[in-house]
């Protein structure tokens, strides 16, 4: 695959601010997602993909028709998301390209306090001589998931330039607002008409994610009583103080910073409000879906305890389903993982099967009946100003897809 063209695509995409915005009241939640989607449609049409389009929800769909004798092969879809995490700004991204990485820590030029340390990123030790892309340390990079976008786009160009590579019908699906749990809200699976899908939204190289967390979102709303502090005695009920007590009561042994492996967690990540009313947003995560109900029960118990501590306070806990562990759904189509593993074997690499402590659009797509494993695409340290990608790992991901479409071309529906 064209290494430099792949890099140019990626740098072009990350400069567009597509930060998702929670509770924006519109879909997609930020205008930059529409801008990037239109750019991708223009690029696809310039390649000759005539049906490339962006719908009213910002979703981009396109088709690479089957070639050769692969017309009866299963239709394969590749997915990446347009938005970036709201946890760190994606505005005014200034990417830094480090060619022939010499090794060692990387001090980011826009903020010397932001350092990509070998101790925190041990995989860098194996990438001496590679091309590393970072930000200047004041924004995130957007490798999650613009690395996926760039790889899928470059794959499409490569297959068009090399008609001797046999492939069945390939569908491209670029979604919005994945980072805030709404990536596939408006995806029409009948219109997509694929038998299998792959999200290009994973870490490192050679990784196939075959299991994800199950996830819910809890919003805890604390309603107090506000009055002028001069006459507050016996009358004020401070929702902010109550929120502090609620947060302090959350078990630290169930926090993301104290759990690992297959342990689930409760993670409060946003607090807002004032004396009259405050709210806390908490994500619930576990590989065992049934455990989410226990986590929600704990929150309800703590809410009742805080109400007793603050007479006159009312605390409501609202839990919303987000996504579910994709492991069970993948069993319906074992070739989804099996052929991905074979693609790595054809490249001489060994696939690593992993369970990720998070989710992708593939979690919901699989739950809805479209088996969708997640593939590595060179992302590292995502959602952070210290985010970085490796160009060689992105290129390897593209080469793996070339092998994968050939394997599916030989498969039967």
C-alpha positions in Angstrom: 0.0 0.0 0.0 1.1 3.6 -0.6 2.7 4.5 2.7 3.1 8.2 2.0 -0.4 8.6 0.7 -1.8 6.9 3.7 0.1 9.3 6.0 -1.2 12.3 4.0 -4.8 11.1 4.4 -4.4 10.7 8.1 -2.8 14.2 8.6 -5.6 15.7 6.5 -8.4 14.1 8.5 -7.0 14.8 12.0 -6.9 18.6 11.3 -10.7 18.6 11.1 -12.3 19.1 14.5 -14.9 16.3 15.0 -15.1 16.3 18.8 -18.3 14.7 19.9 -20.5 16.7 22.3 -22.7 15.0 24.9 -26.3 16.2 25.2 -25.9 18.5 22.2 -29.5 17.9 21.1 -28.5 17.4 17.5 -27.2 14.5 15.5 -24.4 14.4 14.7 -23.4 16.3 17.8 -20.7 18.5 16.2 -20.6 20.1 12.7 -17.1 18.9 12.0 -18.3 15.3 11.6 -20.4 16.5 8.7 -17.5 18.3 7.2 -15.2 15.3 7.4 -17.9 13.0 6.0 -18.4 15.3 3.0 -14.7 15.3 2.4 -14.6 11.5 2.4 -17.5 11.3 0.0 -15.7 13.7 -2.3 -12.6 11.6 -2.2 -14.5 8.4 -2.8 -16.3 9.9 -5.8 -13.0 11.1 -7.1 -11.7 7.5 -7.0 -14.7 6.4 -9.0 -17.1 5.2 -6.2 -20.2 6.6 -7.7 -22.7 5.6 -4.9 -20.7 7.3 -2.1 -23.1 9.4 -0.1 -23.7 11.1 3.2 -27.2 10.9 4.6 -29.1 13.4 6.8 -27.5 11.8 9.9 -24.0 12.3 8.7 -23.4 8.6 8.0 -21.3 7.8 5.0 -22.0 4.7 2.9 -20.2 3.6 -0.2 -19.7 0.4 -2.3 -16.7 -1.2 -3.9 -18.3 -3.7 -6.3 -17.1 -7.3 -6.5 -14.6 -8.1 -9.2 -13.5 -11.2 -11.0 -15.5 -14.3 -10.1 -16.3 -13.1 -6.5 -19.8 -11.9 -7.3 -21.4 -14.5 -5.1 -19.1 -14.0 -2.1 -20.4 -12.6 1.1 -20.5 -8.8 1.4 -18.0 -7.5 3.8 -18.3 -4.1 5.5 -15.5 -2.0 7.0 -16.4 0.6 9.6 -14.7 3.6 11.3 -16.1 6.5 13.2 -15.8 10.2 12.3 -16.0 11.7 15.8 -13.3 12.0 18.4 -13.5 11.8 22.2 -14.9 14.8 24.2 -12.4 14.0 27.0 -9.7 16.1 25.3 -10.2 18.8 22.7 -9.7 18.0 19.0 -9.7 21.6 17.9 -6.7 23.0 16.1 -4.8 19.7 16.1 -1.1 20.2 15.1 0.3 16.8 14.2 4.0 16.1 14.6 5.5 13.5 12.3 8.6 11.8 13.8 10.4 9.8 11.0 12.9 7.2 12.0 12.0 7.4 15.6 15.2 7.2 17.6 13.8 5.7 20.7 13.3 7.2 24.2 10.7 9.5 25.6 9.0 12.0 23.3 8.5 15.5 24.7 5.6 17.2 22.9 6.5 20.7 21.6 3.4 22.6 22.6 3.4 21.6 26.2 6.7 20.3 27.7 4.7 18.8 30.6 3.2 16.3 28.2 5.6 13.5 27.6 5.0 10.2 25.8 7.1 8.0 28.2 8.5 4.6 27.3 7.6 3.5 30.9 3.9 4.1 30.0 4.2 3.1 26.4 6.5 0.0 26.4 5.5 -0.9 22.8 7.6 2.1 21.6 10.7 0.0 22.4 9.9 -2.2 19.4 9.2 0.7 17.0 12.7 2.3 16.8 13.1 3.5 13.2 9.4 3.7 12.6 7.3 6.8 11.8 5.4 8.0 14.8 2.7 10.7 14.7 1.8 12.7 17.8 0.2 16.1 18.6 1.9 19.1 20.0 0.6 18.2 23.4 -2.3 20.6 23.6 -5.0 18.5 21.9 -5.7 14.8 21.2 -4.5 13.5 17.9 -7.7 11.8 16.7 -6.0 8.5 15.8 -9.1 7.1 17.4 -10.6 6.7 14.8 -9.1 8.7 12.0 -6.4 6.0 11.7 -9.2 3.7 10.8 -10.7 6.1 8.3 -7.4 6.6 6.6 -6.7 2.8 6.4 -10.1 2.0 4.9 -9.8 4.9 2.4 -6.4 3.8 1.3 -7.5 0.2 1.1 -10.3 1.3 -1.3 -7.8 3.3 -3.5 -5.4 0.3 -3.5 -8.1 -2.2 -4.6 -9.2 0.1 -7.4 -5.6 0.5 -8.6 -5.1 -3.3 -8.5 -8.0 -5.0 -10.1 -6.0 -8.3 -10.1 -6.8 -8.5 -6.4 -10.0 -10.6 -6.1 -12.6 -9.3 -3.7 -16.3 -9.6 -3.2 -18.7 -6.7 -2.7 -17.2 -4.3 0.0 -19.3 -1.8 1.9 -17.8 1.2 3.6 -19.6 2.6 6.6 -18.4 5.7 8.5 -20.5 6.6 11.5 -20.9 9.6 13.9 -20.9 10.0 17.6 -19.4 6.6 18.5 -17.5 8.2 21.4 -20.7 9.1 23.2 -22.5 5.8 22.5 -24.6 6.7 19.5 -22.5 5.5 16.6 -25.0 3.1 15.1 -28.3 4.8 16.1 -29.1 5.5 12.5 -27.4 2.6 10.7 -29.9 0.7 8.5 -28.5 -2.9 8.4 -30.9 -3.8 5.6 -29.5 -1.0 3.5 -25.9 -1.9 4.5 -26.7 -5.4 3.3 -23.5 -7.0 4.6 -23.0 -10.5 6.0 -20.0 -9.5 8.2 -18.4 -6.3 9.3 -15.1 -5.2 10.9 -14.4 -2.0 12.9 -11.0 -0.5 12.3 -10.7 1.0 15.8 -8.1 -1.0 17.7 -4.7 -0.6 19.3 -1.3 -1.5 18.1 -0.8 -4.2 15.4 -1.9 -7.8 14.9 -4.7 -7.5 17.4 -8.3 -8.9 16.9 -10.7 -7.8 19.6 -13.2 -10.6 20.1 -14.8 -9.4 23.4 -15.8 -6.0 24.8 -17.3 -4.7 28.0 -21.1 -4.5 28.3 -22.0 -0.9 29.2 -24.6 1.3 30.7 -24.8 5.0 31.6 -26.1 6.2 34.9 -27.2 9.8 35.5 -27.6 10.6 39.2 -29.6 13.7 39.7 -29.6 15.3 43.2 -32.3 17.9 43.9 -31.8 20.2 46.9 -33.2 23.5 48.1 -31.5 26.8 47.4 -32.0 30.0 49.4 -29.8 33.0 50.2 -26.9 31.7 52.5 -27.7 34.5 55.0 -31.0 32.9 55.9 -30.0 29.3 55.0 -30.0 27.8 58.5 -32.3 24.8 58.6 -33.6 25.6 55.2 -30.9 25.1 52.5 -30.2 21.6 51.1 -27.0 21.8 49.2 -27.1 19.4 46.2 -23.3 20.0 45.6 -22.4 18.8 49.1 -24.7 15.8 48.7 -23.0 15.0 45.3 -19.6 15.1 47.1 -20.9 12.6 49.7 -22.3 10.4 46.9 -19.0 10.4 45.0 -17.0 9.7 48.2 -19.2 6.7 48.9 -18.4 5.0 45.5 -16.2 2.0 46.2 -12.6 2.8 45.2 -12.0 -0.9 44.5 -14.5 -0.6 41.7 -12.8 2.3 40.0 -11.1 2.0 36.6 -7.8 3.1 38.2 -7.9 0.2 40.6 -9.2 -2.6 38.3 -7.7 -4.5 35.4 -8.2 -7.6 33.3 -11.7 -8.9 33.5 -12.8 -6.7 36.4 -15.6 -4.3 35.8 -15.8 -0.8 37.1 -18.0 2.2 38.0 -16.5 5.5 36.6 -17.9 8.9 37.5 -16.6 11.2 34.7 -18.7 14.4 34.9 -20.3 16.5 37.6 -22.3 19.7 37.0 -24.9 21.9 38.7 -25.2 24.0 41.8 -27.0 24.2 45.2 -30.5 23.6 43.8 -29.6 20.7 41.6 -26.5 18.7 40.6 -25.9 15.7 38.4 -23.3 13.0 38.2 -22.6 11.0 35.1 -21.3 7.5 35.7 -20.4 4.7 33.3 -21.0 1.1 34.3 -18.8 -1.5 32.7 -18.4 -5.3 33.0 -17.7 -8.3 30.7 -20.6 -10.0 32.5 -23.8 -8.2 31.4 -25.7 -9.4 34.4 -23.2 -7.5 36.7 -24.4 -4.2 35.3 -27.7 -4.7 37.2 -25.7 -5.2 40.5 -23.8 -2.0 39.8 -27.0 -0.1 39.2 -28.5 -1.5 42.4 -25.4 -0.2 44.3 -26.0 3.3 43.0 -29.6 3.2 44.1 -28.6 2.0 47.5 -26.0 4.9 47.8 -28.7 7.4 46.6 -31.0 6.3 49.4 -28.2 6.7 52.0 -27.3 10.2 50.8 -31.0 11.2 50.9 -31.0 10.2 54.6 -27.9 12.3 55.3 -29.5 15.4 53.7 -33.2 15.7 54.8 -35.2 17.3 52.1 -32.9 16.1 49.3 -34.2 13.9 46.5 -31.8 11.7 44.5 -32.9 9.9 41.3 -30.8 7.3 39.4 -31.6 6.8 35.7 -29.7 4.0 33.9 -29.6 3.8 30.1 -28.3 0.9 28.1 -25.3 1.6 25.9 -23.8 -1.5 24.4 -23.3 -5.2 25.1 -20.3 -7.7 25.0 -19.9 -8.7 21.4 -18.4 -12.2 22.2 -21.7 -14.1 22.1 -22.8 -12.6 18.8 -19.5 -13.5 17.1 -20.2 -17.1 17.6 -23.0 -16.9 15.0 -20.4 -16.4 12.3 -17.1 -18.0 13.3 -15.5 -17.0 9.9 -15.5 -13.4 11.0 -12.7 -14.1 13.4 -11.3 -17.2 11.6 -10.6 -15.4 8.3 -9.1 -12.4 10.1 -6.7 -14.8 11.8 -5.9 -16.4 8.4 -5.2 -13.0 6.9 -2.5 -12.4 9.5 -1.1 -15.8 8.8 -0.8 -15.0 5.1 1.3 -11.9 6.1 3.5 -14.0 8.4 2.2 -12.4 11.6 0.5 -14.0 14.6 -2.9 -12.6 15.5 -3.5 -11.7 19.2 -7.0 -12.3 20.4 -8.0 -9.8 23.1 -10.8 -8.6 25.3 -11.0 -4.9 25.4 -12.0 -2.9 28.4 -14.3 -0.7 26.4 -16.5 -0.9 23.3 -16.8 -0.1 19.6 -19.6 0.4 17.1 -19.1 -3.3 16.6 -20.6 -4.1 20.0 -24.0 -2.8 18.9 -23.7 -4.0 15.4 -23.1 -7.5 16.6 -25.9 -7.3 19.1 -28.2 -6.3 16.2 -27.1 -9.4 14.2 -24.1 -8.2 12.1 -21.0 -10.0 13.5 -18.3 -7.3 13.9 -14.9 -8.0 15.4 -12.5 -5.0 16.0 -9.2 -4.9 14.3 -5.9 -3.1 15.2 -5.1 0.1 13.3 -2.1 1.5 15.1 -3.8 3.6 17.8 -2.0 4.2 21.1 -2.8 6.2 24.3 -6.1 7.4 22.9 -8.4 10.1 24.4 -5.2 11.9 25.7 -2.9 14.7 24.5 -0.3 12.0 24.6 -2.1 10.0 21.9 0.1 8.7 19.1 -0.1 6.4 16.1 2.5 4.4 14.2 2.4 4.7 10.4 3.9 1.2 9.9 1.2 -0.4 12.0 -1.5 1.5 10.0 0.0 0.2 6.8 0.1 -3.3 8.2 -3.6 -3.0 9.0 -4.2 -2.1 5.4 -2.2 -5.0 4.1 -4.1 -7.3 6.4 -7.4 -6.0 4.9 -6.1 -6.8 1.4 -5.6 -10.4 2.5 -8.9 -10.5 4.3 -11.0 -9.4 1.3 -9.4 -12.1 -0.8 -10.2 -14.8 1.8 -13.8 -13.6 1.9 -13.9 -13.6 -2.0 -13.3 -17.4 -1.9 -15.9 -17.9 0.8 -19.5 -19.0 0.3 -22.6 -17.1 1.4 
